[in-house]
Amino acid sequence: MRKYLIFVVAWMLFSMGASNFIADIYEYVNHDFDVYCSLLRSVVCSLTFAGWWMIIKKN
């Protein structure tokens, strides 16, 4: 169980970093994309959360 907890924390940090990176690219390319960036960030985080929940429930 501890192994999965470490995996969840690492994946959360990775997904947050990836979504922030994507958002930064969008902001650099088009300054009107702020709303889309926040939406993308929330979608990525919710999807990854759903993914960990399935992994934890399965094992």
N, C-alpha and C positions, 0 to 999 in steps of 0.2 A: 504493500500500500504506500509506503514511503517513497518507493521508486516512482510511482505514478504521480505523487504529489510534486516531486522535483520536476517531472516531465511537464506537468500542468503549469508550474511557475515559469519554467523556461519557455514554454510555448506562448504563455501570456505575454512575457517580455518581448519575445520575437514578433508576435502579431502586432503589439503596440508599436514597436519600432518600425515594422514594415509599413503599417498604416500611416504613421507619421512621416516616413520617407516618401510614400506615394503622395500624401497630402502636400508635402513640401515641393515636390515636382510639379504638381498641379498648380500650386500657388505661384511658382516661378513662371510656368508657361502662361497661365491665365489668372489674373487677379480676381476675376468674378466667380471663381470656383470654390469660395470659402464654404458655402452651404453644402456643396457636393462633397467636400473634404470631410466635414464633420459627419455627414451621412455615411460616407465610405468607412470612416473610422468606427462608427457605431455598428455598422453591418459586419465588418471584419471581427470586431471584438465579440459580438453576439454569436457569430458563427463558430468562432474558436471556443467560446464558452460552451456552446451546445456540443461541440466535438469532445471536449474533456468530459462533459457530463455523461455522454454515451460510453466513453472509455471506462470511466469510474464505475458506472452502473454494470457494465459487461463483466468486469473483473471483480 
